[in-house]
Each structure stands twice: as structure tokens, then as C-alpha cells.
């Protein structure tokens, strides 16, 4: 009986996750750099500003900026 109930819970959870995803809701932590911040960072990088100085002005970590720029460059 417990196994059957567990399977029902599992199925209902998957249905709820699919429903949320179709509405645009995804779990997890929100991105640290959004499109607006990236729009500020890209011209600064193209103007040869130090990649260490850009994240200080944006209030994010250096590795976070590197990760966002590498995703953008790909």
C-alpha cells in the first residue's frame, strides 16, 4: 500500500513540475547576471576595461562574470 501511494506522489509531482515548466516557472537559483547586466558588461569588455574591474562595478564575482561571458561568446 505504501509503495502504491509513493508512486502516486511521484506521478503527481512530475505532473506539477511539467505544468510549472509550461508556465515558465523553473526551479533553482535565479541567475546572478541578467540580460541588463550583460548588456553593461559587454561594452566595457570591448572597451578593454579590466575583467577584474567590471564585476566590482556590477556587484558580482569575477568567476560569475567569466562564466556569463563564456556562455555569451559560445
HELIX and SHEET records of a PDB file:
HELIX    1   1 UNK A    2  UNK A   22  1                                  21    
HELIX    2   2 UNK A   35  UNK A   46  1                                  12    
HELIX    3   3 UNK A   51  UNK A   58  1                                   8    
HELIX    4   4 UNK A   62  UNK A   73  1                                  12    
END                                                                             
